[in-house]
Amino acid sequence: MFTEFEIETLIENETVRTATFELKKEFIKNEAPYLEISDQDFFSLVVMMPTVGVALANGSVSLFEEMALNKKARKLSKGGYFMKKDPVVFGLKYLIKQYDNWESEFLRVIRLTMEETFDIGRLEEDYDSSKEVSESEYREEVLKAPYIFIRFLSSFFLNEDEDIISPRKISKVDYGRVESIGEKLGLHKIPLFHYFCRTFNIS
């Protein structure tokens, strides 16, 4: 998962900052007129969009999922894991209620961020869906991949960074949402994303 300081570094990119600012204006105007949030914290909210999407895969957010989302939000917030009125946590409430209305715009900014911060096209290549990849081969591919891409993957779809190289359980519905979000972000063109998905134990 991204740290507060990695979020700060990502939004220092002028193109990313401008796109984030424009999206923030629209979001506050149309959904959250009482939301007071900095550009950096709003960008943290944007980065959480895939996580929120998976949590909403079955139509609602459970108490356990809400607690996990709030914990992640506080870790991403600028200067305040223990803030009482955390702006990212506050923004999450609006985002969860209106996810369908904002998914495409938030994912657009995430894709732009990836394109601005590393050569994502270099990872794209033809993918043979029949190819068998062992766990050790997958782990080797993770180690060879750009650090920032692995950070994006873990921030989007995992609660703990170390889970990136270990099998983990996921429901069929949640797994479908992971694949759907990955495709909307263009990650389906990257073999490592498919290898990553295969490490889930679907229940």
C-alpha positions in Angstrom: 0.0 0.0 0.0 1.2 3.5 -0.8 2.6 5.6 2.1 1.6 9.2 2.7 5.0 10.2 1.3 4.7 8.2 -1.9 1.3 9.9 -2.4 3.0 13.2 -1.9 5.6 12.3 -4.5 3.1 11.1 -7.1 1.1 14.3 -6.9 4.1 16.5 -7.4 3.8 15.6 -11.1 2.2 18.7 -12.6 0.0 16.7 -15.0 -1.3 14.5 -12.1 -1.8 17.5 -9.8 -3.8 19.4 -12.4 -6.0 16.4 -13.2 -6.6 15.8 -9.5 -7.5 19.4 -8.9 -10.0 19.4 -11.7 -11.6 16.2 -10.6 -11.8 17.4 -7.0 -13.6 20.6 -8.1 -16.2 18.5 -9.9 -16.6 16.0 -7.1 -17.1 18.6 -4.4 -19.5 20.6 -6.6 -21.7 17.6 -7.5 -21.4 15.3 -4.5 -19.7 16.7 -1.4 -20.2 20.5 -1.0 -19.1 20.3 2.7 -16.0 18.3 2.1 -12.8 20.2 3.0 -9.9 18.3 1.6 -6.4 19.2 0.2 -5.4 18.2 -3.3 -3.0 15.6 -1.8 -5.7 14.0 0.4 -8.1 14.0 -2.5 -5.6 12.2 -4.6 -5.4 9.6 -1.8 -9.1 9.2 -2.2 -8.7 8.7 -6.0 -6.1 6.0 -5.4 -8.5 4.2 -3.1 -11.1 3.9 -5.8 -10.2 0.3 -6.9 -10.2 -0.8 -3.2 -13.7 0.7 -2.8 -14.8 -0.9 -6.0 -13.9 -4.4 -4.7 -15.5 -3.7 -1.4 -18.7 -2.8 -3.2 -18.6 -5.9 -5.5 -21.6 -7.5 -3.8 -23.6 -4.3 -3.6 -22.7 -3.1 -0.1 -19.8 -2.6 2.2 -19.6 -4.8 5.3 -18.5 -3.5 8.7 -15.2 -5.4 8.3 -14.7 -3.9 4.9 -15.6 -0.4 6.2 -13.0 -0.7 9.0 -10.3 -1.9 6.5 -11.1 1.0 4.1 -11.0 3.6 7.0 -7.7 2.1 8.2 -6.2 2.5 4.7 -7.6 6.0 4.3 -6.0 7.1 7.5 -2.6 5.7 6.5 -2.8 7.7 3.2 -3.9 10.9 4.8 -1.4 13.7 5.0 0.1 13.9 8.5 -2.7 12.1 10.3 -3.1 8.4 10.9 -4.7 9.4 14.2 -6.7 12.4 13.1 -10.2 12.4 14.5 -11.8 14.1 11.5 -9.8 12.5 8.7 -10.7 14.1 5.3 -10.0 11.0 3.3 -12.3 8.9 5.6 -14.9 11.6 5.3 -14.6 11.6 1.5 -14.9 7.9 1.4 -18.5 8.1 2.6 -19.5 10.2 -0.4 -17.5 7.9 -2.8 -19.1 4.7 -1.5 -22.6 6.2 -2.0 -21.9 7.4 -5.5 -19.3 4.9 -6.7 -21.0 4.1 -10.1 -21.2 7.8 -11.0 -17.4 8.5 -10.4 -15.7 5.2 -11.2 -14.6 6.0 -14.7 -13.4 9.5 -13.9 -11.4 8.4 -10.9 -9.9 5.4 -12.8 -9.0 7.8 -15.6 -6.8 9.9 -13.2 -5.2 6.7 -11.9 -4.3 5.5 -15.4 -2.9 9.0 -16.1 -0.8 8.8 -13.0 0.6 5.4 -14.0 1.5 6.7 -17.5 3.1 9.8 -16.0 5.2 8.0 -13.4 6.6 4.9 -15.2 6.7 3.3 -18.7 3.6 1.2 -18.3 3.6 0.4 -22.0 6.9 -1.5 -21.6 5.0 -4.0 -19.5 2.3 -4.6 -22.1 2.7 -7.6 -24.4 0.7 -10.4 -25.9 -0.6 -12.7 -23.1 -1.0 -16.5 -23.6 -3.9 -17.4 -21.3 -3.1 -21.1 -21.6 0.4 -20.6 -20.2 1.0 -22.1 -16.8 3.1 -20.0 -14.4 4.4 -21.5 -11.2 4.3 -19.7 -7.9 8.1 -19.3 -8.0 8.0 -17.9 -11.6 5.3 -15.4 -10.5 7.5 -14.3 -7.6 10.4 -13.8 -9.9 8.3 -11.7 -12.2 7.2 -9.6 -9.3 10.9 -9.0 -8.3 11.8 -8.0 -11.9 8.8 -5.6 -12.3 9.1 -1.8 -11.7 8.8 -1.1 -8.0 6.1 1.5 -8.6 3.9 -0.9 -10.5 3.9 -3.4 -7.7 3.0 -0.5 -5.3 0.0 0.3 -7.5 -1.1 -3.3 -7.5 -0.8 -3.8 -3.8 -2.5 -0.5 -3.0 -5.4 -1.3 -5.3 -6.2 -4.9 -4.4 -4.4 -5.9 -1.1 -4.6 -5.0 2.5 -1.0 -6.0 3.3 2.0 -5.4 1.0 3.6 -8.8 1.8 0.5 -10.5 0.3 1.8 -9.6 -3.2 3.9 -12.8 -3.3 1.6 -15.2 -1.4 -1.7 -16.9 -2.2 -4.7 -15.3 -0.7 -8.5 -16.0 -0.5 -11.1 -14.0 -2.4 -14.8 -14.5 -3.2 -15.8 -15.1 -6.7 -17.7 -11.8 -6.8 -14.7 -9.8 -5.5 -12.4 -11.6 -8.0 -14.7 -10.6 -10.8 -14.5 -6.9 -9.7 -10.6 -7.1 -9.5 -10.5 -8.3 -13.1 -13.1 -5.7 -14.2 -11.2 -2.8 -12.6 -7.9 -4.2 -14.0 -9.4 -4.2 -17.5 -10.7 -0.6 -17.1 -7.2 0.5 -16.1 -5.7 -1.3 -19.0 -3.8 -3.8 -16.8 -5.3 -6.7 -18.7 -2.6 -6.0 -21.3 0.1 -6.8 -18.8 1.0 -10.5 -18.2 2.0 -9.9 -14.6 -1.5 -8.7 -13.8 -2.9 -12.0 -15.0 -0.2 -13.9 -13.0 -1.2 -11.8 -10.0 -4.8 -12.7 -10.4 -4.0 -16.4 -10.6 -2.5 -16.2 -7.1 -6.0 -15.7 -5.6 -7.8 -18.7 -4.1 -11.3 -18.2 -5.3 -14.1 -19.3 -3.0 
